[in-house]
C-alpha cells in the first residue's frame, strides 16, 4: 500500500508542475481549441467546454495505462 501512496505523490507532483508551467506560459498548443470543442461567447458571458480535448486526453491516458500494464 505504501508503493501506491508514493505513486500518487509522484503523479500529483507532475500534475502540479505541468499546471504551473501552463499557467506561466499560457496554452498548450491547440489543446482546448480543437474542432468540436464547445465555446460560447456573449457580451458579458463566456462558456468553454473542451469536450473533444477531454476525449483525446482520455484516449491517450487509456493507451498509456494499457501499455504500462503489459
mmJSON file of the N, C-alpha and C atoms, coordinates in Angstrom:
{"data_MODEL":{"atom_site":{
"group_PDB":["ATOM","ATOM","ATOM","ATOM","ATOM","ATOM","ATOM","ATOM","ATOM","ATOM","ATOM","ATOM","ATOM","ATOM","ATOM","ATOM","ATOM","ATOM","ATOM","ATOM","ATOM","ATOM","ATOM","ATOM","ATOM","ATOM","ATOM","ATOM","ATOM","ATOM","ATOM","ATOM","ATOM","ATOM","ATOM","ATOM","ATOM","ATOM","ATOM","ATOM","ATOM","ATOM","ATOM","ATOM","ATOM","ATOM","ATOM","ATOM","ATOM","ATOM","ATOM","ATOM","ATOM","ATOM","ATOM","ATOM","ATOM","ATOM","ATOM","ATOM","ATOM","ATOM","ATOM","ATOM","ATOM","ATOM","ATOM","ATOM","ATOM","ATOM","ATOM","ATOM","ATOM","ATOM","ATOM","ATOM","ATOM","ATOM","ATOM","ATOM","ATOM","ATOM","ATOM","ATOM","ATOM","ATOM","ATOM","ATOM","ATOM","ATOM","ATOM","ATOM","ATOM","ATOM","ATOM","ATOM","ATOM","ATOM","ATOM","ATOM","ATOM","ATOM","ATOM","ATOM","ATOM","ATOM","ATOM","ATOM","ATOM","ATOM","ATOM","ATOM","ATOM","ATOM","ATOM","ATOM","ATOM","ATOM","ATOM","ATOM","ATOM","ATOM","ATOM","ATOM","ATOM","ATOM","ATOM","ATOM","ATOM","ATOM","ATOM","ATOM","ATOM","ATOM","ATOM","ATOM","ATOM","ATOM","ATOM","ATOM","ATOM","ATOM","ATOM","ATOM","ATOM","ATOM","ATOM","ATOM","ATOM","ATOM","ATOM","ATOM","ATOM","ATOM","ATOM","ATOM","ATOM","ATOM","ATOM","ATOM","ATOM","ATOM","ATOM","ATOM","ATOM","ATOM","ATOM","ATOM","ATOM","ATOM","ATOM","ATOM","ATOM","ATOM","ATOM","ATOM","ATOM","ATOM","ATOM","ATOM","ATOM","ATOM","ATOM","ATOM","ATOM","ATOM","ATOM","ATOM","ATOM","ATOM","ATOM","ATOM","ATOM","ATOM","ATOM","ATOM","ATOM","ATOM","ATOM","ATOM","ATOM","ATOM","ATOM","ATOM","ATOM","ATOM","ATOM","ATOM","ATOM","ATOM"],
"id":[1,2,3,4,5,6,7,8,9,10,11,12,13,14,15,16,17,18,19,20,21,22,23,24,25,26,27,28,29,30,31,32,33,34,35,36,37,38,39,40,41,42,43,44,45,46,47,48,49,50,51,52,53,54,55,56,57,58,59,60,61,62,63,64,65,66,67,68,69,70,71,72,73,74,75,76,77,78,79,80,81,82,83,84,85,86,87,88,89,90,91,92,93,94,95,96,97,98,99,100,101,102,103,104,105,106,107,108,109,110,111,112,113,114,115,116,117,118,119,120,121,122,123,124,125,126,127,128,129,130,131,132,133,134,135,136,137,138,139,140,141,142,143,144,145,146,147,148,149,150,151,152,153,154,155,156,157,158,159,160,161,162,163,164,165,166,167,168,169,170,171,172,173,174,175,176,177,178,179,180,181,182,183,184,185,186,187,188,189,190,191,192,193,194,195,196,197,198,199,200,201,202,203,204,205,206,207,208,209,210],
"type_symbol":["N","C","C","N","C","C","N","C","C","N","C","C","N","C","C","N","C","C","N","C","C","N","C","C","N","C","C","N","C","C","N","C","C","N","C","C","N","C","C","N","C","C","N","C","C","N","C","C","N","C","C","N","C","C","N","C","C","N","C","C","N","C","C","N","C","C","N","C","C","N","C","C","N","C","C","N","C","C","N","C","C","N","C","C","N","C","C","N","C","C","N","C","C","N","C","C","N","C","C","N","C","C","N","C","C","N","C","C","N","C","C","N","C","C","N","C","C","N","C","C","N","C","C","N","C","C","N","C","C","N","C","C","N","C","C","N","C","C","N","C","C","N","C","C","N","C","C","N","C","C","N","C","C","N","C","C","N","C","C","N","C","C","N","C","C","N","C","C","N","C","C","N","C","C","N","C","C","N","C","C","N","C","C","N","C","C","N","C","C","N","C","C","N","C","C","N","C","C","N","C","C","N","C","C","N","C","C","N","C","C"],
"label_atom_id":["N","CA","C","N","CA","C","N","CA","C","N","CA","C","N","CA","C","N","CA","C","N","CA","C","N","CA","C","N","CA","C","N","CA","C","N","CA","C","N","CA","C","N","CA","C","N","CA","C","N","CA","C","N","CA","C","N","CA","C","N","CA","C","N","CA","C","N","CA","C","N","CA","C","N","CA","C","N","CA","C","N","CA","C","N","CA","C","N","CA","C","N","CA","C","N","CA","C","N","CA","C","N","CA","C","N","CA","C","N","CA","C","N","CA","C","N","CA","C","N","CA","C","N","CA","C","N","CA","C","N","CA","C","N","CA","C","N","CA","C","N","CA","C","N","CA","C","N","CA","C","N","CA","C","N","CA","C","N","CA","C","N","CA","C","N","CA","C","N","CA","C","N","CA","C","N","CA","C","N","CA","C","N","CA","C","N","CA","C","N","CA","C","N","CA","C","N","CA","C","N","CA","C","N","CA","C","N","CA","C","N","CA","C","N","CA","C","N","CA","C","N","CA","C","N","CA","C","N","CA","C","N","CA","C","N","CA","C","N","CA","C","N","CA","C"],
"label_alt_id":[null,null,null,null,null,null,null,null,null,null,null,null,null,null,null,null,null,null,null,null,null,null,null,null,null,null,null,null,null,null,null,null,null,null,null,null,null,null,null,null,null,null,null,null,null,null,null,null,null,null,null,null,null,null,null,null,null,null,null,null,null,null,null,null,null,null,null,null,null,null,null,null,null,null,null,null,null,null,null,null,null,null,null,null,null,null,null,null,null,null,null,null,null,null,null,null,null,null,null,null,null,null,null,null,null,null,null,null,null,null,null,null,null,null,null,null,null,null,null,null,null,null,null,null,null,null,null,null,null,null,null,null,null,null,null,null,null,null,null,null,null,null,null,null,null,null,null,null,null,null,null,null,null,null,null,null,null,null,null,null,null,null,null,null,null,null,null,null,null,null,null,null,null,null,null,null,null,null,null,null,null,null,null,null,null,null,null,null,null,null,null,null,null,null,null,null,null,null,null,null,null,null,null,null,null,null,null,null,null,null],
"label_comp_id":["UNK","UNK","UNK","UNK","UNK","UNK","UNK","UNK","UNK","UNK","UNK","UNK","UNK","UNK","UNK","UNK","UNK","UNK","UNK","UNK","UNK","UNK","UNK","UNK","UNK","UNK","UNK","UNK","UNK","UNK","UNK","UNK","UNK","UNK","UNK","UNK","UNK","UNK","UNK","UNK","UNK","UNK","UNK","UNK","UNK","UNK","UNK","UNK","UNK","UNK","UNK","UNK","UNK","UNK","UNK","UNK","UNK","UNK","UNK","UNK","UNK","UNK","UNK","UNK","UNK","UNK","UNK","UNK","UNK","UNK","UNK","UNK","UNK","UNK","UNK","UNK","UNK","UNK","UNK","UNK","UNK","UNK","UNK","UNK","UNK","UNK","UNK","UNK","UNK","UNK","UNK","UNK","UNK","UNK","UNK","UNK","UNK","UNK","UNK","UNK","UNK","UNK","UNK","UNK","UNK","UNK","UNK","UNK","UNK","UNK","UNK","UNK","UNK","UNK","UNK","UNK","UNK","UNK","UNK","UNK","UNK","UNK","UNK","UNK","UNK","UNK","UNK","UNK","UNK","UNK","UNK","UNK","UNK","UNK","UNK","UNK","UNK","UNK","UNK","UNK","UNK","UNK","UNK","UNK","UNK","UNK","UNK","UNK","UNK","UNK","UNK","UNK","UNK","UNK","UNK","UNK","UNK","UNK","UNK","UNK","UNK","UNK","UNK","UNK","UNK","UNK","UNK","UNK","UNK","UNK","UNK","UNK","UNK","UNK","UNK","UNK","UNK","UNK","UNK","UNK","UNK","UNK","UNK","UNK","UNK","UNK","UNK","UNK","UNK","UNK","UNK","UNK","UNK","UNK","UNK","UNK","UNK","UNK","UNK","UNK","UNK","UNK","UNK","UNK","UNK","UNK","UNK","UNK","UNK","UNK"],
"label_asym_id":["A","A","A","A","A","A","A","A","A","A","A","A","A","A","A","A","A","A","A","A","A","A","A","A","A","A","A","A","A","A","A","A","A","A","A","A","A","A","A","A","A","A","A","A","A","A","A","A","A","A","A","A","A","A","A","A","A","A","A","A","A","A","A","A","A","A","A","A","A","A","A","A","A","A","A","A","A","A","A","A","A","A","A","A","A","A","A","A","A","A","A","A","A","A","A","A","A","A","A","A","A","A","A","A","A","A","A","A","A","A","A","A","A","A","A","A","A","A","A","A","A","A","A","A","A","A","A","A","A","A","A","A","A","A","A","A","A","A","A","A","A","A","A","A","A","A","A","A","A","A","A","A","A","A","A","A","A","A","A","A","A","A","A","A","A","A","A","A","A","A","A","A","A","A","A","A","A","A","A","A","A","A","A","A","A","A","A","A","A","A","A","A","A","A","A","A","A","A","A","A","A","A","A","A","A","A","A","A","A","A"],
"label_entity_id":["1","1","1","1","1","1","1","1","1","1","1","1","1","1","1","1","1","1","1","1","1","1","1","1","1","1","1","1","1","1","1","1","1","1","1","1","1","1","1","1","1","1","1","1","1","1","1","1","1","1","1","1","1","1","1","1","1","1","1","1","1","1","1","1","1","1","1","1","1","1","1","1","1","1","1","1","1","1","1","1","1","1","1","1","1","1","1","1","1","1","1","1","1","1","1","1","1","1","1","1","1","1","1","1","1","1","1","1","1","1","1","1","1","1","1","1","1","1","1","1","1","1","1","1","1","1","1","1","1","1","1","1","1","1","1","1","1","1","1","1","1","1","1","1","1","1","1","1","1","1","1","1","1","1","1","1","1","1","1","1","1","1","1","1","1","1","1","1","1","1","1","1","1","1","1","1","1","1","1","1","1","1","1","1","1","1","1","1","1","1","1","1","1","1","1","1","1","1","1","1","1","1","1","1","1","1","1","1","1","1"],
"label_seq_id":[1,1,1,2,2,2,3,3,3,4,4,4,5,5,5,6,6,6,7,7,7,8,8,8,9,9,9,10,10,10,11,11,11,12,12,12,13,13,13,14,14,14,15,15,15,16,16,16,17,17,17,18,18,18,19,19,19,20,20,20,21,21,21,22,22,22,23,23,23,24,24,24,25,25,25,26,26,26,27,27,27,28,28,28,29,29,29,30,30,30,31,31,31,32,32,32,33,33,33,34,34,34,35,35,35,36,36,36,37,37,37,38,38,38,39,39,39,40,40,40,41,41,41,42,42,42,43,43,43,44,44,44,45,45,45,46,46,46,47,47,47,48,48,48,49,49,49,50,50,50,51,51,51,52,52,52,53,53,53,54,54,54,55,55,55,56,56,56,57,57,57,58,58,58,59,59,59,60,60,60,61,61,61,62,62,62,63,63,63,64,64,64,65,65,65,66,66,66,67,67,67,68,68,68,69,69,69,70,70,70],
"pdbx_PDB_ins_code":[null,null,null,null,null,null,null,null,null,null,null,null,null,null,null,null,null,null,null,null,null,null,null,null,null,null,null,null,null,null,null,null,null,null,null,null,null,null,null,null,null,null,null,null,null,null,null,null,null,null,null,null,null,null,null,null,null,null,null,null,null,null,null,null,null,null,null,null,null,null,null,null,null,null,null,null,null,null,null,null,null,null,null,null,null,null,null,null,null,null,null,null,null,null,null,null,null,null,null,null,null,null,null,null,null,null,null,null,null,null,null,null,null,null,null,null,null,null,null,null,null,null,null,null,null,null,null,null,null,null,null,null,null,null,null,null,null,null,null,null,null,null,null,null,null,null,null,null,null,null,null,null,null,null,null,null,null,null,null,null,null,null,null,null,null,null,null,null,null,null,null,null,null,null,null,null,null,null,null,null,null,null,null,null,null,null,null,null,null,null,null,null,null,null,null,null,null,null,null,null,null,null,null,null,null,null,null,null,null,null],
"Cartn_x":[0.813,0.0,0.863,2.065,2.943,3.424,3.606,4.021,2.952,1.691,0.597,0.593,0.874,0.955,2.082,3.211,4.335,3.983,3.293,2.878,1.926,0.996,0.067,0.791,1.79,2.563,3.314,3.912,4.634,3.682,2.553,1.576,1.066,0.783,0.339,1.39,2.645,3.732,3.863,3.739,3.809,2.659,1.468,0.306,0.514,1.054,1.304,2.344,3.407,4.454,3.917,3.182,2.605,1.62,0.809,-0.131,0.575,1.661,2.417,3.044,3.568,4.164,3.101,1.952,0.875,0.351,0.287,-0.187,0.792,2.076,3.106,3.211,3.206,3.478,2.245,1.067,-0.151,-0.646,-1.08,-1.753,-0.774,-1.325,-0.547,-0.862,-0.483,-0.733,-2.207,-2.689,-4.09,-5.06,-4.56,-5.465,-6.394,-7.668,-8.667,-9.319,-8.77,-9.345,-9.502,-9.724,-9.882,-11.282,-11.435,-12.777,-13.675,-14.833,-15.747,-15.807,-14.812,-14.868,-15.944,-16.696,-17.821,-17.35,-17.586,-17.226,-18.356,-18.905,-19.975,-19.513,-19.548,-19.158,-20.25,-20.679,-21.672,-21.044,-21.814,-21.288,-20.67,-21.403,-20.91,-20.834,-20.716,-20.722,-19.897,-19.089,-18.39,-18.402,-18.568,-18.618,-17.757,-16.88,-15.995,-15.96,-16.283,-16.205,-15.451,-14.197,-13.364,-13.636,-14.781,-15.176,-14.273,-13.89,-13.026,-11.634,-11.15,-9.868,-9.918,-11.009,-11.163,-11.167,-11.87,-11.91,-10.533,-9.815,-8.484,-7.521,-7.529,-6.656,-7.031,-8.31,-8.75,-8.26,-8.363,-7.88,-6.368,-5.651,-4.201,-3.824,-4.502,-4.233,-4.562,-5.643,-6.009,-4.941,-4.439,-3.389,-2.114,-1.716,-0.522,-0.682,-1.824,-2.058,-2.069,-2.654,-2.687,-1.259,-0.438,0.942,1.765,1.502,2.234,1.865,0.663,0.228,0.739,1.183,1.657,2.997],
"Cartn_y":[-1.19,0.0,1.262,1.179,2.344,2.701,1.707,1.971,2.776,2.438,3.168,4.63,4.873,6.237,7.012,6.364,7.02,7.363,6.447,6.702,7.894,7.97,9.103,10.422,10.419,11.637,12.059,11.115,11.443,11.978,11.329,11.792,13.187,13.417,14.733,15.802,15.467,16.419,16.769,15.767,16.01,16.904,16.656,17.48,18.924,19.122,20.476,21.182,20.496,21.103,21.47,20.549,20.836,21.992,22.018,23.119,24.453,24.477,25.717,26.2,25.269,25.647,26.2,25.539,26.029,27.37,27.568,28.828,29.953,29.655,30.663,31.004,29.986,30.213,30.186,30.07,30.123,28.763,28.661,27.448,26.329,25.205,24.012,23.624,24.481,24.219,24.329,23.471,23.557,22.892,22.272,21.628,22.659,22.344,23.262,24.079,24.017,24.745,23.845,22.574,21.625,21.74,21.328,21.305,20.378,20.841,20.062,20.541,21.317,21.915,22.998,23.057,23.983,25.297,26.384,27.709,28.677,29.319,30.293,31.599,32.684,33.989,34.997,35.667,36.738,38.01,39.067,40.337,40.22,39.655,39.582,38.141,37.196,35.796,34.983,34.087,33.156,31.777,30.765,29.387,28.559,27.761,26.931,25.533,24.534,23.142,22.354,22.001,21.318,19.811,19.418,18.014,17.138,17.599,16.801,16.676,17.736,17.684,16.68,16.672,15.707,14.282,14.029,12.694,12.265,13.185,12.884,12.57,13.37,13.129,11.833,11.527,10.283,9.074,9.145,8.053,7.889,8.992,8.938,8.341,8.751,8.211,6.721,6.306,4.894,4.085,4.605,3.926,3.79,4.85,4.815,3.797,3.815,2.861,1.422,1.196,-0.128,-0.613,0.3,-0.067,-0.341,0.386,0.174,-1.153,-1.631,-2.892,-4.115,-3.95,-5.096,-5.53],
"Cartn_z":[0.0,0.0,0.0,0.57,0.597,-0.808,-1.66,-3.032,-3.776,-3.533,-4.169,-3.728,-2.46,-1.951,-2.612,-2.818,-3.483,-4.926,-5.592,-6.976,-7.029,-6.099,-6.065,-5.825,-4.957,-4.7,-5.956,-6.659,-7.889,-8.951,-9.129,-10.118,-9.756,-8.484,-8.048,-8.281,-8.033,-8.258,-9.739,-10.592,-12.031,-12.476,-11.967,-12.324,-11.88,-10.682,-10.187,-11.054,-11.427,-12.248,-13.627,-14.244,-15.563,-15.467,-14.422,-14.23,-14.062,-13.31,-13.118,-14.42,-15.207,-16.495,-17.438,-17.489,-18.35,-17.874,-16.582,-16.028,-16.371,-16.308,-16.561,-18.041,-18.898,-20.312,-21.198,-20.627,-21.428,-21.846,-23.061,-23.527,-23.861,-24.19,-24.522,-25.955,-26.885,-28.299,-28.63,-29.525,-29.937,-28.969,-27.884,-26.944,-26.326,-26.31,-25.797,-26.885,-28.092,-29.221,-30.435,-30.193,-31.288,-31.893,-33.162,-33.735,-32.914,-32.556,-31.737,-30.298,-29.857,-28.528,-28.531,-27.457,-27.375,-26.766,-27.48,-26.984,-27.331,-26.311,-26.497,-25.862,-26.646,-26.114,-26.417,-25.37,-25.475,-24.92,-24.828,-24.333,-22.944,-22.012,-20.636,-20.122,-21.019,-20.631,-21.622,-21.104,-21.986,-21.342,-22.169,-21.712,-22.654,-22.071,-22.881,-22.29,-23.105,-22.673,-23.736,-23.452,-24.449,-24.502,-25.019,-24.988,-25.855,-27.029,-27.899,-27.279,-26.662,-25.977,-24.835,-24.084,-22.987,-23.52,-24.605,-25.193,-25.697,-26.312,-26.817,-25.677,-24.622,-23.479,-22.761,-22.693,-22.075,-22.875,-24.186,-25.022,-24.891,-24.834,-24.665,-23.31,-22.25,-20.915,-20.853,-21.504,-21.545,-22.273,-23.375,-24.122,-23.292,-22.614,-21.774,-20.653,-19.983,-18.898,-19.425,-20.594,-21.185,-21.506,-22.039,-22.354,-21.106,-20.029,-18.774,-18.11,-18.331,-17.729,-18.475,-19.685,-20.482,-20.051],
"occupancy":[1.0,1.0,1.0,1.0,1.0,1.0,1.0,1.0,1.0,1.0,1.0,1.0,1.0,1.0,1.0,1.0,1.0,1.0,1.0,1.0,1.0,1.0,1.0,1.0,1.0,1.0,1.0,1.0,1.0,1.0,1.0,1.0,1.0,1.0,1.0,1.0,1.0,1.0,1.0,1.0,1.0,1.0,1.0,1.0,1.0,1.0,1.0,1.0,1.0,1.0,1.0,1.0,1.0,1.0,1.0,1.0,1.0,1.0,1.0,1.0,1.0,1.0,1.0,1.0,1.0,1.0,1.0,1.0,1.0,1.0,1.0,1.0,1.0,1.0,1.0,1.0,1.0,1.0,1.0,1.0,1.0,1.0,1.0,1.0,1.0,1.0,1.0,1.0,1.0,1.0,1.0,1.0,1.0,1.0,1.0,1.0,1.0,1.0,1.0,1.0,1.0,1.0,1.0,1.0,1.0,1.0,1.0,1.0,1.0,1.0,1.0,1.0,1.0,1.0,1.0,1.0,1.0,1.0,1.0,1.0,1.0,1.0,1.0,1.0,1.0,1.0,1.0,1.0,1.0,1.0,1.0,1.0,1.0,1.0,1.0,1.0,1.0,1.0,1.0,1.0,1.0,1.0,1.0,1.0,1.0,1.0,1.0,1.0,1.0,1.0,1.0,1.0,1.0,1.0,1.0,1.0,1.0,1.0,1.0,1.0,1.0,1.0,1.0,1.0,1.0,1.0,1.0,1.0,1.0,1.0,1.0,1.0,1.0,1.0,1.0,1.0,1.0,1.0,1.0,1.0,1.0,1.0,1.0,1.0,1.0,1.0,1.0,1.0,1.0,1.0,1.0,1.0,1.0,1.0,1.0,1.0,1.0,1.0,1.0,1.0,1.0,1.0,1.0,1.0,1.0,1.0,1.0,1.0,1.0,1.0],
"B_iso_or_equiv":[0.0,0.0,0.0,0.0,0.0,0.0,0.0,0.0,0.0,0.0,0.0,0.0,0.0,0.0,0.0,0.0,0.0,0.0,0.0,0.0,0.0,0.0,0.0,0.0,0.0,0.0,0.0,0.0,0.0,0.0,0.0,0.0,0.0,0.0,0.0,0.0,0.0,0.0,0.0,0.0,0.0,0.0,0.0,0.0,0.0,0.0,0.0,0.0,0.0,0.0,0.0,0.0,0.0,0.0,0.0,0.0,0.0,0.0,0.0,0.0,0.0,0.0,0.0,0.0,0.0,0.0,0.0,0.0,0.0,0.0,0.0,0.0,0.0,0.0,0.0,0.0,0.0,0.0,0.0,0.0,0.0,0.0,0.0,0.0,0.0,0.0,0.0,0.0,0.0,0.0,0.0,0.0,0.0,0.0,0.0,0.0,0.0,0.0,0.0,0.0,0.0,0.0,0.0,0.0,0.0,0.0,0.0,0.0,0.0,0.0,0.0,0.0,0.0,0.0,0.0,0.0,0.0,0.0,0.0,0.0,0.0,0.0,0.0,0.0,0.0,0.0,0.0,0.0,0.0,0.0,0.0,0.0,0.0,0.0,0.0,0.0,0.0,0.0,0.0,0.0,0.0,0.0,0.0,0.0,0.0,0.0,0.0,0.0,0.0,0.0,0.0,0.0,0.0,0.0,0.0,0.0,0.0,0.0,0.0,0.0,0.0,0.0,0.0,0.0,0.0,0.0,0.0,0.0,0.0,0.0,0.0,0.0,0.0,0.0,0.0,0.0,0.0,0.0,0.0,0.0,0.0,0.0,0.0,0.0,0.0,0.0,0.0,0.0,0.0,0.0,0.0,0.0,0.0,0.0,0.0,0.0,0.0,0.0,0.0,0.0,0.0,0.0,0.0,0.0,0.0,0.0,0.0,0.0,0.0,0.0],
"pdbx_formal_charge":[null,null,null,null,null,null,null,null,null,null,null,null,null,null,null,null,null,null,null,null,null,null,null,null,null,null,null,null,null,null,null,null,null,null,null,null,null,null,null,null,null,null,null,null,null,null,null,null,null,null,null,null,null,null,null,null,null,null,null,null,null,null,null,null,null,null,null,null,null,null,null,null,null,null,null,null,null,null,null,null,null,null,null,null,null,null,null,null,null,null,null,null,null,null,null,null,null,null,null,null,null,null,null,null,null,null,null,null,null,null,null,null,null,null,null,null,null,null,null,null,null,null,null,null,null,null,null,null,null,null,null,null,null,null,null,null,null,null,null,null,null,null,null,null,null,null,null,null,null,null,null,null,null,null,null,null,null,null,null,null,null,null,null,null,null,null,null,null,null,null,null,null,null,null,null,null,null,null,null,null,null,null,null,null,null,null,null,null,null,null,null,null,null,null,null,null,null,null,null,null,null,null,null,null,null,null,null,null,null,null],
"auth_seq_id":[1,1,1,2,2,2,3,3,3,4,4,4,5,5,5,6,6,6,7,7,7,8,8,8,9,9,9,10,10,10,11,11,11,12,12,12,13,13,13,14,14,14,15,15,15,16,16,16,17,17,17,18,18,18,19,19,19,20,20,20,21,21,21,22,22,22,23,23,23,24,24,24,25,25,25,26,26,26,27,27,27,28,28,28,29,29,29,30,30,30,31,31,31,32,32,32,33,33,33,34,34,34,35,35,35,36,36,36,37,37,37,38,38,38,39,39,39,40,40,40,41,41,41,42,42,42,43,43,43,44,44,44,45,45,45,46,46,46,47,47,47,48,48,48,49,49,49,50,50,50,51,51,51,52,52,52,53,53,53,54,54,54,55,55,55,56,56,56,57,57,57,58,58,58,59,59,59,60,60,60,61,61,61,62,62,62,63,63,63,64,64,64,65,65,65,66,66,66,67,67,67,68,68,68,69,69,69,70,70,70],
"auth_comp_id":["UNK","UNK","UNK","UNK","UNK","UNK","UNK","UNK","UNK","UNK","UNK","UNK","UNK","UNK","UNK","UNK","UNK","UNK","UNK","UNK","UNK","UNK","UNK","UNK","UNK","UNK","UNK","UNK","UNK","UNK","UNK","UNK","UNK","UNK","UNK","UNK","UNK","UNK","UNK","UNK","UNK","UNK","UNK","UNK","UNK","UNK","UNK","UNK","UNK","UNK","UNK","UNK","UNK","UNK","UNK","UNK","UNK","UNK","UNK","UNK","UNK","UNK","UNK","UNK","UNK","UNK","UNK","UNK","UNK","UNK","UNK","UNK","UNK","UNK","UNK","UNK","UNK","UNK","UNK","UNK","UNK","UNK","UNK","UNK","UNK","UNK","UNK","UNK","UNK","UNK","UNK","UNK","UNK","UNK","UNK","UNK","UNK","UNK","UNK","UNK","UNK","UNK","UNK","UNK","UNK","UNK","UNK","UNK","UNK","UNK","UNK","UNK","UNK","UNK","UNK","UNK","UNK","UNK","UNK","UNK","UNK","UNK","UNK","UNK","UNK","UNK","UNK","UNK","UNK","UNK","UNK","UNK","UNK","UNK","UNK","UNK","UNK","UNK","UNK","UNK","UNK","UNK","UNK","UNK","UNK","UNK","UNK","UNK","UNK","UNK","UNK","UNK","UNK","UNK","UNK","UNK","UNK","UNK","UNK","UNK","UNK","UNK","UNK","UNK","UNK","UNK","UNK","UNK","UNK","UNK","UNK","UNK","UNK","UNK","UNK","UNK","UNK","UNK","UNK","UNK","UNK","UNK","UNK","UNK","UNK","UNK","UNK","UNK","UNK","UNK","UNK","UNK","UNK","UNK","UNK","UNK","UNK","UNK","UNK","UNK","UNK","UNK","UNK","UNK","UNK","UNK","UNK","UNK","UNK","UNK"],
"auth_asym_id":["A","A","A","A","A","A","A","A","A","A","A","A","A","A","A","A","A","A","A","A","A","A","A","A","A","A","A","A","A","A","A","A","A","A","A","A","A","A","A","A","A","A","A","A","A","A","A","A","A","A","A","A","A","A","A","A","A","A","A","A","A","A","A","A","A","A","A","A","A","A","A","A","A","A","A","A","A","A","A","A","A","A","A","A","A","A","A","A","A","A","A","A","A","A","A","A","A","A","A","A","A","A","A","A","A","A","A","A","A","A","A","A","A","A","A","A","A","A","A","A","A","A","A","A","A","A","A","A","A","A","A","A","A","A","A","A","A","A","A","A","A","A","A","A","A","A","A","A","A","A","A","A","A","A","A","A","A","A","A","A","A","A","A","A","A","A","A","A","A","A","A","A","A","A","A","A","A","A","A","A","A","A","A","A","A","A","A","A","A","A","A","A","A","A","A","A","A","A","A","A","A","A","A","A","A","A","A","A","A","A"],
"auth_atom_id":["N","CA","C","N","CA","C","N","CA","C","N","CA","C","N","CA","C","N","CA","C","N","CA","C","N","CA","C","N","CA","C","N","CA","C","N","CA","C","N","CA","C","N","CA","C","N","CA","C","N","CA","C","N","CA","C","N","CA","C","N","CA","C","N","CA","C","N","CA","C","N","CA","C","N","CA","C","N","CA","C","N","CA","C","N","CA","C","N","CA","C","N","CA","C","N","CA","C","N","CA","C","N","CA","C","N","CA","C","N","CA","C","N","CA","C","N","CA","C","N","CA","C","N","CA","C","N","CA","C","N","CA","C","N","CA","C","N","CA","C","N","CA","C","N","CA","C","N","CA","C","N","CA","C","N","CA","C","N","CA","C","N","CA","C","N","CA","C","N","CA","C","N","CA","C","N","CA","C","N","CA","C","N","CA","C","N","CA","C","N","CA","C","N","CA","C","N","CA","C","N","CA","C","N","CA","C","N","CA","C","N","CA","C","N","CA","C","N","CA","C","N","CA","C","N","CA","C","N","CA","C","N","CA","C","N","CA","C","N","CA","C","N","CA","C"],
"pdbx_PDB_model_num":[1,1,1,1,1,1,1,1,1,1,1,1,1,1,1,1,1,1,1,1,1,1,1,1,1,1,1,1,1,1,1,1,1,1,1,1,1,1,1,1,1,1,1,1,1,1,1,1,1,1,1,1,1,1,1,1,1,1,1,1,1,1,1,1,1,1,1,1,1,1,1,1,1,1,1,1,1,1,1,1,1,1,1,1,1,1,1,1,1,1,1,1,1,1,1,1,1,1,1,1,1,1,1,1,1,1,1,1,1,1,1,1,1,1,1,1,1,1,1,1,1,1,1,1,1,1,1,1,1,1,1,1,1,1,1,1,1,1,1,1,1,1,1,1,1,1,1,1,1,1,1,1,1,1,1,1,1,1,1,1,1,1,1,1,1,1,1,1,1,1,1,1,1,1,1,1,1,1,1,1,1,1,1,1,1,1,1,1,1,1,1,1,1,1,1,1,1,1,1,1,1,1,1,1,1,1,1,1,1,1]
}}}
